[in-house]
Amino acid sequence: MPRPLFAVAALLAVCSVSCRPGYQKRVQAALRTVDAVVAQGPYQASWDSLTRYKVPNWYRDAKFGIFIHWGVYSVPAFRNEWYPRNMYIQGSPEFKHHVATFGPQSTFGYKDFIPKFTAEKFDAGHWADVFQKAGAKFVVPVAEHHDGFPMYDCSFTKWSAARMGPKRDVAGLLAAAVRARGMVFGASSHRAEHWWFFDGGMKFDSDVRSGKYADFYGPAHDQKTPDGKQSQPDEAYLNDWLARTTEIVDKYQPQLIWFDWWIEQPAFQPYLQKFAAFYYNRGSQWNKGVAINYKKESFPERAAVLDIERGKLDTLRPLFWQTDTSICKRSWGYIQNHDYKTPDSIVDDLADITSKNGALLLNIAPRPDGTIPEPQEQILAEIGKWLAVNGEAIYGTRPWKIFGEGPTKVVGGSFKDTEGQPFTGQDIRFTQKGDTLYAIALAWPEKGRLVVKALGSGSPHTRQKVETVRLLGSGARLRFAQTASGLAIELPKERPGDYAFTFKIEPVDPAPDTE
């Protein structure tokens, strides 16, 4: 008589933790290291201590980074990077596609894509060159996605890119290449969601139910309890999470750790406090500024940096924050027939986010062979061309008294990146350095004239009389007049580029620095 599914799940969970040779000793050694580092200070594992954290200046100055979703899920390249979960959800498009294309999940499961994830053309140096030319200042590859296949040399599982598939330490190679070009290296962990990520495979005949693969697919608990609440990970899983995440820190010394949404669950709270104290203390020991990204309410707002997925804020936030979004509209990982955003829209978003005290982390999606699709490289190159001319209005700037002006309203919130109307030449975003104000028109103003209303002679935002106005990328001398209705700037006949246009205005009353 077959085991009840709940019994199979329980056995799988136990095996996934305890059946790996030397696993428990490695976890316990990692936890002892964590405790020792936390004990050294200066940060303790409490929110009171962690809310004294300050965002490092390198991060506040950088403004633009590259996110990289690259993993086994790029092999099926169907719909999005949640293919490994959805291929086990009966009735889903991924389930139907998988059975029709590869056969039943009992004979061809997600694990069977790993040998096809060859990365034979992966060149970390070329990737870093592309990112540098794009104007990125920091790079954040996914160290481990929900699928439980680390893209780094993980000590706690054999199922990793260092031992299977590419058989290369992708994170280590990228870290070296990125740093060699003067960029900051970060890493993301989506491990928390693995607790339930493969639970669909426990509900029918699939390889997820095989104890042989428990240390990859497990623990495969139901995402929700019978009463509809979120299932909470147990101590063994949380210890594993902490051991894996702190290993990323110690092996690669990333200056940014990005977390996905599910760490907001109550069971994670003491572990997040311990991790943050460990990581911030390590940063202090390295004499490097480090930062943690969080979503929703996983951290108190001063203990880490808020990240908004595929969305923006509609107002200026006093505390530094970040948008993470993808160059592709429908997916984070590589798929066939991507629908790409335009360089124009991404540049506009970068200016808008910067004006509101934020940074943009823009994701790319490489192919399973390790190449970056040509349209993605082209989009990044266009962003780089714009930053080569206008970068002084982005890098190292701080928000002004108001973020901007204009008729187009930004739709605030997560997963709103494709909502809202295109910006116009009347939409202006402000950034500042000292008494220099940058007014970025998000399109070429109509009728040969730009009026900056916030700089009118009677404006409450500045008492200064404007003395000089320059258009970055243009050698033309601009005529301007400061009246009660605004600073009116006559435009040259030739545009200095294809996207947003930056006017450098001096002097202007600066706003106090934000946090």
GUKOLKE-551765 format. One record per residue (C-alpha): x, y, z. Coordinates in nm, 3 decimals, padded with zeros to 5 digits, always signed. Layout:
N
         X         Y         Z
         X         Y         Z
...
END
This chain:
515
         X         Y         Z
   +00.000   +00.000   +00.000
   +00.155   +00.340   -00.095
   +00.250   +00.584   +00.179
   +00.009   +00.875   +00.238
   +00.145   +01.190   +00.076
   +00.187   +01.366   +00.410
   +00.405   +01.078   +00.530
   +00.617   +01.093   +00.215
   +00.659   +01.465   +00.264
   +00.766   +01.423   +00.624
   +01.021   +01.157   +00.530
   +01.151   +01.373   +00.246
   +01.195   +01.669   +00.481
   +01.394   +01.463   +00.730
   +01.615   +01.311   +00.461
   +01.674   +01.644   +00.291
   +01.840   +01.768   +00.609
   +01.997   +01.468   +00.774
   +02.100   +01.229   +00.497
   +02.391   +01.426   +00.353
   +02.738   +01.311   +00.469
   +02.891   +01.565   +00.707
   +02.605   +01.805   +00.651
   +02.509   +01.856   +01.016
   +02.870   +01.923   +01.119
   +02.906   +02.188   +00.850
   +02.583   +02.357   +00.952
   +02.676   +02.359   +01.319
   +03.021   +02.499   +01.239
   +02.859   +02.777   +01.035
   +02.619   +02.864   +01.316
   +02.905   +02.883   +01.566
   +03.084   +03.126   +01.334
   +02.771   +03.338   +01.312
   +02.738   +03.352   +01.690
   +03.104   +03.449   +01.729
   +03.082   +03.731   +01.475
   +02.760   +03.866   +01.625
   +02.917   +03.861   +01.972
   +03.204   +04.079   +01.847
   +02.970   +04.366   +01.751
   +02.923   +04.649   +01.687
   +02.577   +04.527   +01.581
   +02.372   +04.289   +01.791
   +02.092   +04.060   +01.677
   +01.809   +04.294   +01.774
   +01.604   +04.547   +01.582
   +01.702   +04.818   +01.832
   +02.066   +04.765   +01.744
   +02.011   +04.718   +01.371
   +01.807   +05.036   +01.326
   +02.129   +05.229   +01.395
   +02.253   +05.109   +01.055
   +02.355   +05.370   +00.795
   +02.343   +05.313   +00.420
   +02.697   +05.334   +00.275
   +02.780   +05.627   +00.051
   +02.897   +05.404   -00.235
   +02.541   +05.274   -00.264
   +02.376   +05.614   -00.240
   +02.615   +05.742   -00.508
   +02.594   +05.443   -00.745
   +02.227   +05.471   -00.847
   +02.240   +05.206   -01.121
   +02.312   +04.833   -01.093
   +02.265   +04.513   -01.289
   +02.065   +04.215   -01.159
   +02.120   +03.872   -01.321
   +01.867   +03.589   -01.317
   +02.054   +03.294   -01.462
   +01.994   +02.934   -01.369
   +01.859   +02.594   -01.472
   +01.519   +02.755   -01.545
   +01.678   +02.918   -01.852
   +01.690   +02.576   -02.021
   +01.313   +02.519   -02.068
   +01.285   +02.895   -02.136
   +00.907   +02.883   -02.109
   +00.691   +03.162   -01.962
   +00.922   +03.266   -01.674
   +01.174   +03.161   -01.408
   +00.898   +02.997   -01.198
   +00.888   +02.712   -01.447
   +01.041   +02.469   -01.190
   +00.747   +02.523   -00.957
   +00.472   +02.553   -01.213
   +00.574   +02.245   -01.411
   +00.453   +02.048   -01.106
   +00.125   +02.241   -01.068
   -00.130   +02.020   -01.238
   -00.328   +02.200   -01.508
   -00.089   +02.495   -01.540
   +00.047   +02.598   -01.883
   +00.393   +02.490   -01.767
   +00.262   +02.147   -01.660
   +00.096   +02.090   -01.997
   +00.398   +02.220   -02.190
   +00.634   +02.002   -01.991
   +00.442   +01.680   -02.044
   +00.398   +01.752   -02.415
   +00.761   +01.853   -02.468
   +00.967   +01.644   -02.225
   +00.735   +01.372   -02.098
   +00.581   +01.302   -01.757
   +00.743   +01.450   -01.448
   +00.801   +01.103   -01.308
   +01.052   +01.029   -01.584
   +01.178   +01.381   -01.671
   +01.178   +01.620   -01.379
   +01.335   +01.959   -01.322
   +01.663   +01.793   -01.218
   +01.693   +01.653   -01.570
   +01.743   +02.003   -01.712
   +02.069   +02.040   -01.518
   +02.291   +01.853   -01.770
   +02.148   +02.081   -02.041
   +02.255   +02.389   -01.845
   +02.602   +02.387   -01.996
   +02.713   +02.753   -01.985
   +02.980   +02.664   -02.241
   +02.997   +03.022   -02.371
   +02.989   +03.194   -02.032
   +03.260   +03.462   -02.013
   +03.255   +03.658   -01.687
   +03.494   +03.916   -01.830
   +03.268   +03.988   -02.127
   +02.965   +04.020   -01.898
   +03.154   +04.266   -01.677
   +03.259   +04.468   -01.984
   +02.894   +04.490   -02.095
   +02.785   +04.607   -01.751
   +03.065   +04.862   -01.727
   +02.982   +05.007   -02.069
   +02.618   +05.028   -01.959
   +02.725   +05.260   -01.679
   +02.641   +05.019   -01.397
   +02.819   +05.071   -01.067
   +02.717   +04.747   -00.896
   +02.628   +04.395   -01.010
   +02.402   +04.147   -00.828
   +02.380   +03.793   -00.967
   +02.125   +03.555   -00.820
   +02.330   +03.331   -00.591
   +02.041   +03.091   -00.533
   +01.688   +03.110   -00.668
   +01.378   +02.936   -00.534
   +01.471   +02.622   -00.727
   +01.747   +02.539   -00.476
   +02.030   +02.524   -00.731
   +02.307   +02.757   -00.605
   +02.506   +02.942   -00.868
   +02.802   +02.949   -00.629
   +03.026   +02.691   -00.462
   +02.788   +02.589   -00.183
   +02.918   +02.359   +00.094
   +02.573   +02.238   +00.194
   +02.456   +02.063   -00.124
   +02.598   +01.878   -00.421
   +02.326   +02.034   -00.637
   +02.508   +02.348   -00.749
   +02.661   +02.508   -01.057
   +03.006   +02.439   -00.913
   +02.945   +02.062   -00.921
   +02.679   +02.006   -01.186
   +02.572   +02.167   -01.512
   +02.831   +02.439   -01.577
   +03.065   +02.290   -01.313
   +03.194   +02.640   -01.248
   +03.173   +02.878   -00.954
   +02.971   +03.139   -01.140
   +02.950   +03.378   -00.845
   +03.323   +03.364   -00.781
   +03.410   +03.426   -01.145
   +03.169   +03.719   -01.166
   +03.292   +03.870   -00.840
   +03.649   +03.878   -00.969
   +03.554   +04.020   -01.309
   +03.323   +04.286   -01.168
   +03.572   +04.407   -00.910
   +03.853   +04.416   -01.166
   +03.652   +04.681   -01.349
   +03.582   +04.894   -01.043
   +03.223   +04.787   -00.985
   +03.075   +04.666   -00.657
   +02.974   +04.300   -00.627
   +02.651   +04.189   -00.459
   +02.444   +03.871   -00.447
   +02.082   +03.773   -00.402
   +01.927   +03.485   -00.207
   +01.579   +03.353   -00.283
   +01.636   +03.041   -00.075
   +01.355   +03.114   +00.174
   +01.080   +03.018   -00.072
   +01.237   +02.679   -00.137
   +01.057   +02.553   +00.175
   +00.743   +02.510   -00.036
   +00.861   +02.568   -00.392
   +00.820   +02.209   -00.513
   +00.510   +02.121   -00.310
   +00.306   +02.059   -00.626
   +00.527   +01.765   -00.708
   +00.416   +01.591   -00.389
   +00.056   +01.572   -00.510
   +00.099   +01.329   -00.801
   +00.349   +01.082   -00.942
   +00.666   +01.288   -00.994
   +01.036   +01.272   -00.916
   +00.984   +01.524   -00.633
   +00.843   +01.237   -00.426
   +01.158   +01.027   -00.467
   +01.383   +01.018   -00.163
   +01.675   +00.990   -00.404
   +01.637   +01.360   -00.488
   +01.518   +01.483   -00.150
   +01.825   +01.696   -00.087
   +01.744   +01.892   -00.405
   +01.364   +01.917   -00.409
   +01.307   +01.899   -00.034
   +01.153   +01.978   +00.198
   +00.862   +02.050   -00.044
   +00.617   +02.140   +00.229
   +00.277   +02.281   +00.141
   +00.295   +02.657   +00.107
   -00.017   +02.698   +00.319
   -00.157   +02.515   +00.618
   -00.508   +02.360   +00.608
   -00.652   +02.679   +00.762
   -00.507   +02.892   +00.481
   -00.212   +03.045   +00.667
   +00.145   +03.050   +00.538
   +00.337   +02.739   +00.638
   +00.629   +02.825   +00.866
   +00.973   +02.667   +00.815
   +01.113   +02.460   +01.100
   +01.438   +02.506   +01.292
   +01.638   +02.268   +01.072
   +01.540   +02.455   +00.758
   +01.605   +02.796   +00.912
   +01.948   +02.686   +01.028
   +02.021   +02.565   +00.677
   +01.905   +02.901   +00.539
   +02.130   +03.092   +00.777
   +02.429   +02.867   +00.708
   +02.390   +02.902   +00.330
   +02.340   +03.277   +00.337
   +02.632   +03.352   +00.566
   +02.853   +03.128   +00.351
   +02.777   +03.356   +00.054
   +02.895   +03.647   +00.268
   +03.218   +03.486   +00.383
   +03.315   +03.329   +00.049
   +03.248   +03.628   -00.175
   +03.234   +03.937   +00.049
   +02.939   +04.091   -00.139
   +02.861   +04.449   -00.044
   +02.492   +04.403   -00.116
   +02.266   +04.113   -00.018
   +01.922   +04.113   -00.182
   +01.636   +03.912   -00.032
   +01.309   +03.815   -00.191
   +00.969   +03.853   -00.029
   +00.904   +03.539   +00.178
   +01.153   +03.623   +00.454
   +00.874   +03.837   +00.598
   +00.729   +03.522   +00.760
   +00.738   +03.530   +01.144
   +00.964   +03.225   +01.171
   +01.242   +03.413   +00.990
   +01.247   +03.717   +01.220
   +01.513   +03.605   +01.473
   +01.720   +03.460   +01.189
   +01.705   +03.786   +00.993
   +01.824   +03.974   +01.299
   +02.112   +03.734   +01.345
   +02.204   +03.745   +00.977
   +02.194   +04.126   +00.960
   +02.412   +04.160   +01.270
   +02.656   +03.906   +01.127
   +02.669   +04.076   +00.787
   +02.699   +04.431   +00.915
   +02.972   +04.323   +01.155
   +03.155   +04.152   +00.871
   +03.132   +04.474   +00.672
   +03.284   +04.660   +00.964
   +03.567   +04.404   +00.982
   +03.630   +04.435   +00.607
   +03.609   +04.815   +00.631
   +03.352   +04.804   +00.350
   +03.004   +04.953   +00.345
   +02.745   +04.679   +00.306
   +02.368   +04.681   +00.261
   +02.068   +04.448   +00.271
   +01.764   +04.481   +00.044
   +01.424   +04.376   +00.173
   +01.065   +04.384   +00.047
   +00.740   +04.471   +00.218
   +00.790   +04.476   +00.596
   +01.057   +04.208   +00.644
   +01.288   +04.459   +00.819
   +01.227   +04.782   +01.008
   +01.276   +05.058   +00.754
   +01.602   +05.189   +00.903
   +01.761   +04.846   +00.947
   +01.802   +04.781   +00.573
   +01.715   +04.925   +00.230
   +01.360   +04.894   +00.100
   +01.327   +04.734   -00.245
   +01.017   +04.768   -00.463
   +00.975   +04.495   -00.723
   +00.874   +04.605   -01.072
   +00.748   +04.938   -00.949
   +00.836   +05.285   -00.824
   +00.735   +05.541   -00.567
   +00.513   +05.833   -00.658
   +00.684   +06.068   -00.414
   +01.025   +06.149   -00.269
   +01.124   +05.914   +00.016
   +01.358   +06.058   +00.283
   +01.518   +05.715   +00.331
   +01.719   +05.566   +00.045
   +01.538   +05.289   -00.146
   +01.561   +05.081   -00.462
   +01.357   +04.952   -00.753
   +01.437   +04.610   -00.894
   +01.290   +04.549   -01.235
   +01.367   +04.351   -01.547
   +01.472   +04.456   -01.893
   +01.209   +04.202   -02.001
   +00.841   +04.269   -01.938
   +00.725   +03.912   -01.876
   +01.011   +03.731   -01.709
   +01.324   +03.761   -01.498
   +01.487   +03.453   -01.650
   +01.559   +03.377   -02.015
   +01.257   +03.274   -02.224
   +01.179   +03.252   -02.591
   +01.022   +03.562   -02.749
   +01.100   +03.819   -02.484
   +00.904   +04.144   -02.485
   +01.165   +04.407   -02.402
   +01.136   +04.750   -02.250
   +01.280   +05.038   -02.451
   +01.602   +05.220   -02.356
   +01.397   +05.542   -02.346
   +01.158   +05.407   -02.082
   +01.443   +05.267   -01.871
   +01.636   +05.595   -01.882
   +01.320   +05.781   -01.778
   +01.271   +05.539   -01.489
   +01.632   +05.584   -01.379
   +01.590   +05.962   -01.369
   +01.255   +05.938   -01.191
   +01.383   +05.691   -00.930
   +01.702   +05.890   -00.868
   +01.503   +06.210   -00.815
   +01.307   +06.033   -00.540
   +01.619   +05.917   -00.350
   +01.630   +05.571   -00.506
   +01.848   +05.340   -00.712
   +01.762   +05.119   -01.008
   +01.863   +04.752   -01.017
   +01.796   +04.638   -01.375
   +01.777   +04.266   -01.446
   +01.908   +04.081   -01.750
   +01.836   +03.720   -01.852
   +02.122   +03.525   -02.011
   +02.075   +03.213   -02.223
   +02.165   +02.871   -02.080
   +02.486   +02.870   -02.285
   +02.606   +03.180   -02.097
   +02.551   +03.440   -02.368
   +02.356   +03.761   -02.311
   +02.089   +03.795   -02.583
   +02.185   +04.061   -02.837
   +01.878   +04.283   -02.779
   +01.964   +04.298   -02.409
   +02.323   +04.400   -02.483
   +02.196   +04.666   -02.722
   +01.958   +04.811   -02.465
   +02.235   +04.821   -02.205
   +02.466   +04.993   -02.455
   +02.204   +05.262   -02.520
   +02.168   +05.326   -02.146
   +02.546   +05.352   -02.126
   +02.556   +05.610   -02.405
   +02.302   +05.821   -02.220
   +02.490   +05.796   -01.891
   +02.818   +05.887   -02.062
   +02.664   +06.227   -02.134
   +02.420   +06.269   -01.846
   +02.580   +06.064   -01.570
   +02.679   +06.367   -01.362
   +02.305   +06.426   -01.305
   +02.270   +06.071   -01.170
   +02.587   +05.947   -01.000
   +02.667   +06.098   -00.662
   +02.358   +06.318   -00.661
   +02.103   +06.370   -00.388
   +01.734   +06.456   -00.418
   +01.634   +06.821   -00.423
   +01.349   +06.981   -00.229
   +01.094   +06.837   -00.470
   +01.146   +06.540   -00.700
   +01.005   +06.709   -01.008
   +00.713   +06.860   -01.189
   +00.495   +06.790   -01.490
   +00.157   +06.651   -01.592
   +00.230   +06.276   -01.602
   +00.146   +06.087   -01.285
   +00.358   +05.791   -01.179
   +00.168   +05.484   -01.062
   +00.328   +05.394   -00.730
   +00.368   +05.045   -00.587
   +00.501   +04.702   -00.677
   +00.427   +04.532   -01.010
   +00.321   +04.858   -01.173
   +00.620   +04.896   -01.405
   +00.416   +04.872   -01.724
   +00.131   +05.092   -01.600
   +00.103   +05.466   -01.646
   +00.148   +05.695   -01.946
   +00.471   +05.788   -02.128
   +00.647   +06.097   -01.998
   +00.636   +06.425   -02.189
   +00.871   +06.719   -02.241
   +00.695   +06.898   -01.955
   +00.787   +06.621   -01.711
   +01.103   +06.724   -01.527
   +01.302   +06.543   -01.258
   +01.546   +06.718   -01.025
   +01.873   +06.604   -00.870
   +02.137   +06.813   -00.695
   +02.505   +06.841   -00.606
   +02.570   +07.134   -00.376
   +02.425   +07.446   -00.539
   +02.406   +07.278   -00.880
   +02.061   +07.162   -00.983
   +02.002   +06.915   -01.263
   +01.665   +06.944   -01.432
   +01.608   +06.635   -01.646
   +01.336   +06.673   -01.909
   +01.204   +06.322   -01.975
   +01.133   +06.402   -02.340
   +01.234   +06.684   -02.577
   +01.022   +06.987   -02.484
   +00.779   +07.111   -02.746
   +00.789   +07.451   -02.918
   +01.164   +07.490   -02.857
   +01.125   +07.599   -02.498
   +01.143   +07.449   -02.149
   +00.985   +07.622   -01.850
   +01.100   +07.504   -01.506
   +00.820   +07.629   -01.283
   +00.999   +07.542   -00.957
   +01.267   +07.803   -01.040
   +01.036   +08.099   -01.087
   +01.150   +08.424   -00.923
   +00.876   +08.392   -00.663
   +00.919   +08.019   -00.602
   +00.946   +07.899   -00.240
   +01.206   +07.642   -00.350
   +01.491   +07.883   -00.427
   +01.590   +08.241   -00.354
   +01.887   +08.233   -00.588
   +01.911   +08.415   -00.915
   +02.011   +08.163   -01.180
   +02.338   +08.262   -01.348
   +02.417   +07.976   -01.585
   +02.223   +07.708   -01.769
   +02.386   +07.434   -01.976
   +02.240   +07.145   -02.171
   +02.459   +06.840   -02.116
   +02.597   +06.705   -02.441
   +02.541   +07.031   -02.625
   +02.791   +07.310   -02.688
   +02.517   +07.561   -02.764
   +02.485   +07.874   -02.550
   +02.135   +07.879   -02.407
   +01.922   +08.189   -02.359
   +01.709   +08.188   -02.046
   +01.498   +08.420   -01.835
   +01.383   +08.382   -01.475
   +01.036   +08.523   -01.427
   +00.756   +08.476   -01.178
   +00.618   +08.189   -01.385
   +00.943   +07.994   -01.399
   +01.286   +07.962   -01.553
   +01.226   +07.976   -01.929
   +01.504   +07.815   -02.136
   +01.530   +07.850   -02.513
   +01.640   +07.521   -02.668
   +01.901   +07.470   -02.938
   +01.793   +07.341   -03.278
   +01.981   +07.013   -03.239
   +01.907   +06.757   -02.972
   +02.214   +06.620   -02.792
   +02.072   +06.268   -02.777
   +01.770   +06.047   -02.817
   +01.628   +06.022   -02.467
   +01.595   +06.237   -02.154
   +01.773   +06.574   -02.160
   +01.963   +06.728   -01.869
   +01.988   +07.098   -01.794
   +02.264   +07.196   -01.550
   +02.148   +07.502   -01.358
   +02.357   +07.714   -01.118
   +02.329   +07.838   -00.853
   +02.021   +07.701   -00.677
   +01.946   +07.674   -00.305
   +02.039   +07.315   -00.212
   +01.818   +07.090   -00.005
   +01.957   +06.930   +00.312
   +02.104   +06.584   +00.257
   +01.866   +06.294   +00.305
   +01.953   +05.978   +00.495
END
